């Protein structure tokens, strides 16, 4: 048979863990001329977006909007609450916790990292021990990544609050929900989170470029106690602007705001509980397929997180014997137009082991047939490259999607 270009028609599928698939409604809302940036339609839209963002975060408190990626939100959260010399405690279960700790160090803070490796969540006993030992309360904040996108581990943020409360520690609890918001259940107020950071390009389904910092009254008091805050990162005028441009520290990200309004309409039209339920079922379908593929003699495909209760519903980290991970990703992109996520932090990028790791993004605007298509593409790639794998993966995933299993 002659060669056939299977990418010549249809749409490419970006199955990386962010940016996620963008809904047509979001793209269409953004495809319009720029509006007046001083008032009118954009002002009314922005003031409607603020409470609907808070509904996604499950908070009655404040949100500040930044024209920045998630790293900008990290810096904003730290800059509004801490001062050089302050100490932060950072439990780590992947590359992004280390990244936030490095950001803190770059701002002159002292970051103490509790590293729990790449396959396990936070050990709350060790966290509690570190907090109890801090009798002079030199730790001013605990930085917890809810879902570490590099490892797909989902951490228990409510348990971090319990650790603080059990020892009577006054440190702020900060949560990174960049990968999890709008995908995995998160309850900012009920879980006792003081500051939460997220970005628009994953569960919020808007092209990358805008991030958000949510903060409660305790965090606002910490901001007021600082001798100074960077004019750009200062969240006070963004959360309670006297004039419209202060929402954004200057010119608004106009097209992003139109897209965000459309995305929030989709989220709240579906309902948060249903959004979480949909992500959970689709994640279980992926895991069912992966477990079947891994049922093979010798070393085969492996889920990074063995306990399903500790896995993210937004991203799944996997490995194959090197270099099969990179070869599979390349074949899928070049042959089917299906792009999987590269490894981040699972092995040094210049080592052979790096080519054995990859990730699947299943966040935001995804449904049953998209996930089954993703899995069918991977099955084709495993066969085309003669990578050893177990059978019955697609049938197992279909059972979960159909509500017959999982």
Buried (B, 14 or more C-beta within 10 A) or exposed (E): EEEEEBBEEEEEBBBBBBBBBBBEBBBEBBEEEEBEBEEEEBBEBBEEBBEBBBEBBBBEBBBBBBBBBBBBBBBBBBBBBBBEEBBBBBBBBBBBBBBBBBBBBEBEBBBBBBEBEBBBBBBBEEBBBBBEEBEEEEBBBBBBBBBBBBBBBBBBBBBBBBBBEEBEBEBBBBBBBBBBBBBBBBBBBEBBBBBBBBBBBBBBBBBBBBBBBBBBEBBBEBBEEEEEBEEBBBBBBBBEBEEBBBBBBEEBBBBBBBBBBBBBBBBEEEEBEEBBBBBBBBBBBBBBBBBBBBBBEEEBBBBBBEEEEBBBBBBBBBBBBBBBBBBBBBBBBEBBBBBBBBBBBBBEEEEEBBBBBBBBBBBBBBEBEBBBBBBBBBBBBBEBBEBBBBEBBBEBBBBBBEEEBB
